[in-house]
Amino acid sequence: MKNEKGGTTLKLGIIGTNGITVQFVEAAEGTGHFQLTAVYSRHEETARQFIVETHDAAIYTDLAAFFASPIDVVYIASPNGLHAGQAIQALNAGKHVIVEKPMVTDRSQLAALEEAQAAHPDQLVFEAARHVYDPNYQVIADYVKNHKGALCGATLVNAKYSSRYDAYLAGDDPNIFSPRFGGGALMDLGVYSVYTAIGWFGLPSEVVYLPNVLSSGVDGSGVASLSYDFGNVTLLIGKNYITQAPSEIYFGKTTLSFGATGVLDHAHTFGVDAQDLAKPQVENPLAYEADYFGRAIETGDHAAFAKAFNLAKQVHTVMGQLRATTDIHFGTDPE
């Protein structure tokens, strides 16, 4: 099937029927690169409700049958600890993969995923770290590069009271606050800030994470410190509180200010060099990544894949280093 831009419309299958999936499908189809054709859920009624509210697509409750279906791309938004295994299954089935962050929960999963992709070099796998594809991400990256000599530190904030935290406090065991599936603040929101730090400042020389560990065994919030030759980058991460504190990058007499690291909808500097840096935003912030992924997959752009995947590998190496400074362990960790 041809899309409006003359390319082939990619048949999209999804794993997971939560809010982010709805948003991604809308963005993906809006680019003209994708058409939703298959939905996997463990419960047929959940999948049926999803397609009734959104699209007409085939329903699967058997994962093997889903992967055997005539889809080109799999979008994975299951619990964190399942991401890597399902991505590997998709690659082995000859599908391209878009996997929600975090792509992996430990370095052994990262190695296994990299090995699977190498065994299927025509299949591309991307981590859906949406803010990396936002035009304002590059705007800030350029400002940092052009003022590197004055750079002396940063505070990167991503804290949001989880919609599942009240359920956790009431005694439930939601996946996002469970060590069984790689839950917690660092894996859910912290990955945005680690992407931001590495993308703008490079790899740190040393890292440490001081978590506020919940009784379930995962972090409800925490503070990370990344050491660089120019100074420290502090990450404030939380899923059990809200804040209006800005993220800031310090350049001596000038500071660059923006909001949460995963939502780059505004950016400005104040001090000696005061200016508004932000570019206008599209209505659905996932449209930027969906367009990038669609173009790369349609054209077999291995350079675009390599750029994204190499950054993801750096991010998850540092994520592993951060967790290694804590006593947080996941059910998916190697024995």
C-alpha positions as CSV (number, residue, x, y, z in Angstrom):
1,M,0.0,0.0,0.0
2,K,1.4,3.4,-1.0
3,N,1.1,6.4,1.3
4,E,0.5,10.0,0.3
5,K,4.3,10.6,0.1
6,G,4.8,7.8,-2.5
7,G,6.3,5.4,0.0
8,T,5.0,2.1,1.3
9,T,2.7,2.3,4.3
10,L,4.1,0.1,7.0
11,K,1.8,-2.3,8.7
12,L,2.0,-1.6,12.4
13,G,1.3,-4.1,15.2
14,I,1.2,-3.0,18.9
15,I,1.9,-4.8,22.2
16,G,0.2,-2.9,25.0
17,T,-3.0,-0.8,25.0
18,N,-2.2,2.0,27.4
19,G,-2.4,5.7,27.0
20,I,1.0,6.1,25.4
21,T,0.1,3.5,22.8
22,V,-3.0,5.5,21.8
23,Q,-0.9,8.6,21.5
24,F,1.8,6.8,19.5
25,V,-0.7,5.2,17.1
26,E,-2.3,8.6,16.4
27,A,1.2,10.1,15.8
28,A,2.4,7.2,13.7
29,E,-0.7,7.2,11.4
30,G,-0.6,10.9,11.2
31,T,2.9,10.8,9.6
32,G,1.5,8.7,6.7
33,H,4.2,6.1,7.3
34,F,2.2,3.6,9.3
35,Q,-1.2,1.9,9.4
36,L,-2.3,0.0,12.5
37,T,-3.3,-3.6,11.5
38,A,-2.7,-5.8,14.6
39,V,-3.1,-5.5,18.4
40,Y,-1.8,-8.0,20.9
41,S,-3.1,-8.1,24.5
42,R,-3.3,-10.9,27.0
43,H,-7.0,-10.1,27.3
44,E,-9.2,-10.1,24.2
45,E,-11.7,-7.6,25.7
46,T,-8.9,-5.1,26.4
47,A,-7.7,-5.3,22.8
48,R,-11.3,-5.1,21.5
49,Q,-12.0,-2.0,23.5
50,F,-8.8,-0.4,22.1
51,I,-9.7,-0.9,18.5
52,V,-13.3,0.1,19.0
53,E,-12.1,3.4,20.4
54,T,-9.4,3.9,17.8
55,H,-9.0,1.7,14.8
56,D,-10.0,-1.5,12.9
57,A,-7.3,-4.1,13.4
58,A,-6.8,-7.8,14.0
59,I,-6.8,-9.0,17.6
60,Y,-4.3,-11.5,19.0
61,T,-4.0,-13.0,22.4
62,D,-1.3,-15.4,21.4
63,L,2.1,-13.7,21.0
64,A,3.5,-16.2,18.6
65,A,0.5,-15.8,16.3
66,F,0.9,-12.0,16.6
67,F,4.5,-12.1,15.5
68,A,3.6,-14.5,12.6
69,S,1.0,-12.1,11.3
70,P,1.7,-9.9,8.2
71,I,3.0,-6.8,10.0
72,D,6.1,-4.9,9.2
73,V,6.8,-3.1,12.5
74,V,6.1,-3.9,16.1
75,Y,5.6,-1.1,18.7
76,I,6.2,-2.5,22.2
77,A,4.7,-0.7,25.3
78,S,4.5,-3.6,27.7
79,P,5.9,-3.6,31.2
80,N,9.6,-2.5,31.3
81,G,11.1,-5.9,32.0
82,L,9.4,-7.5,29.0
83,H,10.7,-4.9,26.4
84,A,14.0,-6.6,25.5
85,G,12.6,-10.1,25.2
86,Q,9.7,-9.1,23.1
87,A,12.0,-6.9,20.9
88,I,14.2,-9.9,20.3
89,Q,11.2,-12.1,19.4
90,A,10.1,-9.4,16.9
91,L,13.5,-9.3,15.3
92,N,13.6,-13.1,15.1
93,A,10.2,-12.9,13.4
94,G,11.6,-10.6,10.7
95,K,9.9,-7.4,12.1
96,H,11.2,-3.9,12.7
97,V,10.9,-2.8,16.3
98,I,10.0,0.4,18.0
99,V,10.2,-0.2,21.8
100,E,9.1,2.2,24.5
101,K,11.8,3.4,26.9
102,P,13.4,1.8,28.7
103,M,14.5,-0.5,25.8
104,V,16.3,-2.7,28.3
105,T,16.5,-3.0,32.1
106,D,20.1,-4.3,32.4
107,R,23.3,-4.6,30.4
108,S,22.8,-8.3,29.7
109,Q,19.5,-7.5,27.9
110,L,21.3,-4.8,25.9
111,A,23.9,-7.3,24.8
112,A,21.3,-9.9,23.8
113,L,19.2,-7.3,21.9
114,E,22.3,-6.0,20.0
115,E,23.2,-9.6,19.1
116,A,19.7,-10.3,17.8
117,Q,19.8,-7.1,15.7
118,A,23.2,-8.1,14.3
119,A,21.8,-11.5,13.3
120,H,19.0,-9.7,11.4
121,P,20.7,-6.7,9.9
122,D,17.8,-5.7,7.7
123,Q,15.6,-5.3,10.7
124,L,15.9,-2.0,12.6
125,V,15.2,-1.4,16.3
126,F,14.5,2.0,17.8
127,E,14.0,3.1,21.4
128,A,11.0,5.5,21.7
129,A,12.8,8.3,23.6
130,R,10.5,10.9,22.2
131,H,12.3,14.0,23.3
132,V,15.5,13.2,21.4
133,Y,13.5,13.9,18.2
134,D,11.9,17.1,19.3
135,P,13.4,20.1,17.4
136,N,14.0,21.8,20.8
137,Y,16.4,19.0,21.8
138,Q,18.7,19.9,18.9
139,V,18.2,23.7,19.7
140,I,19.5,23.1,23.2
141,A,22.2,20.8,22.0
142,D,23.5,23.5,19.6
143,Y,23.4,26.2,22.3
144,V,25.5,23.9,24.6
145,K,28.0,23.2,21.8
146,N,28.3,26.9,20.9
147,H,28.8,27.9,24.6
148,K,30.8,24.9,25.8
149,G,33.6,27.1,27.1
150,A,31.3,28.7,29.7
151,L,29.5,25.5,30.7
152,C,29.9,24.8,34.4
153,G,27.0,22.5,35.4
154,A,23.4,21.5,35.0
155,T,20.3,20.4,36.9
156,L,17.9,18.2,35.0
157,V,14.5,17.6,36.4
158,N,11.8,15.0,35.6
159,A,9.3,14.4,38.4
160,K,5.7,13.6,38.1
161,Y,3.2,12.1,40.5
162,S,2.3,8.7,39.0
163,S,-1.3,7.9,38.3
164,R,-0.5,4.5,39.8
165,Y,1.1,5.7,43.0
166,D,-2.2,5.9,44.9
167,A,-2.9,2.3,44.0
168,Y,0.5,1.4,45.2
169,L,-0.1,3.1,48.5
170,A,-3.4,1.3,48.8
171,G,-1.7,-2.0,48.7
172,D,-1.8,-2.9,45.0
173,D,1.2,-4.0,43.0
174,P,1.3,-1.9,39.8
175,N,4.0,-2.9,37.4
176,I,5.6,0.6,37.4
177,F,6.4,0.2,41.2
178,S,7.4,-3.4,41.1
179,P,10.9,-4.9,40.8
180,R,9.4,-7.9,38.9
181,F,9.2,-5.8,35.8
182,G,12.0,-3.2,36.2
183,G,9.9,-0.5,37.7
184,G,10.8,2.7,39.5
185,A,11.6,6.3,38.9
186,L,15.0,5.9,37.4
187,M,13.9,3.4,34.7
188,D,10.7,5.3,33.9
189,L,11.5,9.0,34.0
190,G,15.3,9.0,34.7
191,V,16.0,7.5,31.3
192,Y,14.9,10.8,29.7
193,S,17.4,12.8,31.8
194,V,20.2,10.3,31.1
195,Y,19.5,10.6,27.4
196,T,19.6,14.4,27.8
197,A,22.9,14.4,29.7
198,I,24.7,12.1,27.3
199,G,23.2,13.7,24.2
200,W,24.3,17.2,25.2
201,F,27.4,16.7,27.4
202,G,28.8,13.2,26.4
203,L,29.6,10.3,28.7
204,P,30.3,11.2,32.3
205,S,33.5,10.1,34.1
206,E,31.7,8.9,37.2
207,V,28.1,8.4,38.3
208,V,26.2,7.8,41.5
209,Y,22.5,7.4,42.3
210,L,20.9,8.1,45.7
211,P,17.4,6.6,45.5
212,N,14.4,6.8,47.8
213,V,13.6,3.1,47.9
214,L,10.0,2.1,48.4
215,S,9.0,-0.9,50.4
216,S,8.4,-2.8,47.1
217,G,12.1,-2.5,46.4
218,V,12.2,0.1,43.7
219,D,12.8,3.8,43.8
220,G,10.0,6.2,44.2
221,S,12.4,9.1,43.6
222,G,16.1,9.9,43.7
223,V,19.0,12.2,43.0
224,A,21.8,11.2,40.6
225,S,25.1,12.9,40.1
226,L,27.1,12.7,36.8
227,S,30.6,14.0,36.9
228,Y,32.2,15.8,33.9
229,D,35.4,17.8,33.4
230,F,33.3,21.0,33.4
231,G,31.4,20.2,36.7
232,N,28.5,18.1,37.8
233,V,25.1,17.3,36.2
234,T,22.5,16.6,38.8
235,L,19.4,14.6,37.9
236,L,16.2,15.0,40.0
237,I,13.8,12.1,39.4
238,G,10.5,11.3,41.0
239,K,7.2,9.5,40.6
240,N,5.9,10.2,44.1
241,Y,5.9,14.0,44.0
242,I,5.2,16.9,41.7
243,T,7.4,19.9,41.1
244,Q,7.5,23.1,39.0
245,A,11.2,23.3,39.4
246,P,12.9,24.0,36.0
247,S,15.7,22.2,34.4
248,E,18.7,24.4,34.0
249,I,22.1,24.5,32.3
250,Y,24.7,26.9,33.8
251,F,27.0,29.0,31.7
252,G,28.4,31.4,34.3
253,K,26.5,34.7,33.8
254,T,23.8,33.0,31.6
255,T,21.5,30.1,32.4
256,L,19.4,28.1,30.0
257,S,16.1,27.1,31.5
258,F,13.5,24.6,30.3
259,G,11.0,22.2,31.8
260,A,11.0,18.4,32.4
261,T,13.6,16.6,30.4
262,G,11.0,14.5,28.6
263,V,8.8,17.5,27.6
264,L,10.9,20.1,25.7
265,D,8.0,22.5,25.0
266,H,9.9,25.6,26.0
267,A,13.4,26.9,26.4
268,H,14.9,30.3,27.2
269,T,18.1,31.8,28.5
270,F,18.3,34.5,31.2
271,G,21.2,36.6,32.4
272,V,23.7,38.2,30.1
273,D,22.4,36.4,27.0
274,A,18.7,36.4,27.4
275,Q,16.6,35.0,24.5
276,D,13.7,32.7,23.7
277,L,15.1,29.5,22.1
278,A,12.1,27.3,21.6
279,K,10.6,26.3,18.3
280,P,6.8,25.9,17.8
281,Q,5.5,22.4,18.8
282,V,3.2,20.1,17.0
283,E,0.0,19.0,18.9
284,N,1.2,15.4,19.4
285,P,4.8,15.3,20.7
286,L,5.3,11.7,19.5
287,A,5.0,12.8,15.9
288,Y,8.6,13.7,15.7
289,E,9.9,10.3,16.6
290,A,7.2,8.5,14.6
291,D,8.3,10.4,11.5
292,Y,12.0,9.6,12.1
293,F,11.3,5.9,12.6
294,G,9.0,5.7,9.7
295,R,11.4,7.4,7.3
296,A,14.3,5.3,8.4
297,I,12.4,2.0,8.2
298,E,10.8,2.8,4.8
299,T,14.2,3.7,3.2
300,G,16.4,1.2,5.1
301,D,18.4,4.1,6.5
302,H,21.0,2.2,8.5
303,A,22.9,5.4,9.3
304,A,19.8,6.8,11.1
305,F,19.4,3.5,12.9
306,A,23.0,3.4,14.0
307,K,23.0,6.9,15.3
308,A,19.9,6.2,17.4
309,F,21.0,2.8,18.6
310,N,24.5,3.9,19.5
311,L,23.1,6.6,21.7
312,A,20.7,4.2,23.3
313,K,23.6,1.8,24.1
314,Q,25.5,4.6,25.8
315,V,22.4,5.6,27.7
316,H,21.7,2.1,29.0
317,T,25.3,1.5,29.9
318,V,25.1,4.6,32.1
319,M,21.7,3.5,33.4
320,G,23.3,0.2,34.5
321,Q,26.2,2.1,36.2
322,L,23.7,4.2,38.1
323,R,21.7,1.3,39.3
324,A,24.9,-0.6,40.3
325,T,25.5,2.1,42.9
326,T,22.3,1.1,44.6
327,D,20.7,-2.0,46.1
328,I,17.9,-2.0,43.6
329,H,17.4,-5.4,41.9
330,F,14.9,-6.5,39.3
331,G,13.3,-9.8,38.7
332,T,14.7,-9.7,35.2
333,D,18.3,-9.4,36.3
334,P,20.6,-12.2,35.4
335,E,21.4,-14.6,38.3
